[in-house]
Amino acid sequence: MPLFVIEHLEPKVYPWCILEYKHISSVVRKNNLLITKTANKKLATFAKTSKKSINELTFDTPCILDPEAKETLTPKIAATYHSFIFGGILGDYPPRKRTQEEVKLPYPRYNLGKEQMSTDTAVIVTHNIVNGTPLEKMHFQDGIEIDIKKGESIQLPYRYLLVNGKPMLPPGLVQLLKKQKGF
Ligand SMILES: C[S@@+](CC[C@H](N)C(=O)[O-])C[C@H]1O[C@@H](n2cnc3c(N)ncnc32)[C@H](O)[C@@H]1O
């Protein structure tokens, strides 16, 4: 089974990060998920963690998932790698290209299309590709609006995977955003 590696690049492990990472673990499983640059104890309950950055670690045939990469990941390409590296980043609108700037290792890079996905969507889509489903066979929705109270909503400017016609979000995220009134 391949290893999905997330370099945590936000200043803290925010509650929304925990929900996204937990969501990833529910799909790829604890043994196949490594979250680097953090020693957060909550994360260690559902993922392998390392205080070290990816820059200090070595990986079995790694590649980086980056929206700015020129080539798109396919099942055939994915079969040649064992480690898939992602940025643990909220993502800005317009996108700030942080993956390009902060995940600098000289490994091959691939995109999952040009639109930015949330980190959990990107990992789960890559997991699907690894398991043989090409990007063209998946369905997506660009951007979600979440009502947080009467007359007030927030926009999530990311591409989400549609599962049974509905955008797939980390369990608990909508409730958290309503409680916090945003990220
Ligand atoms: C919210 S995205 C961050 C994108 C952001 N605009 C940036 O600054 O790079 C979080 C992570 O998901 C992965 N990702 C999201 N969309 C992707 C795409 N279209 N292609 C490849 N990787 C993607 C990347 O690993 C990225 O670091």
The ligand as an ORCA input file, in Angstrom:
! r2SCAN-3c Opt
* xyz 0 1
  C      -5.750     23.606     -0.385
  S      -4.485     22.866     -1.390
  C      -3.348     24.187     -1.487
  C      -3.389     24.787     -2.849
  C      -2.888     26.183     -2.770
  N      -3.524     27.073     -3.650
  C      -1.390     26.331     -2.861
  O      -0.990     27.354     -2.323
  O      -0.653     25.520     -3.389
  C      -3.699     21.739     -0.266
  C      -2.888     20.626     -0.919
  O      -3.725     19.764     -1.683
  C      -3.050     19.305     -2.860
  N      -3.830     19.763     -4.023
  C      -4.963     20.500     -4.000
  N      -5.427     20.688     -5.235
  C      -4.583     20.050     -6.083
  C      -4.526     19.891     -7.497
  N      -5.439     20.427     -8.283
  N      -3.505     19.184     -8.015
  C      -2.562     18.618     -7.209
  N      -2.560     18.754     -5.862
  C      -3.556     19.451     -5.301
  C      -1.636     19.893     -2.827
  O      -0.749     18.927     -2.308
  C      -1.809     21.097     -1.880
  O      -0.608     21.412     -1.215
*
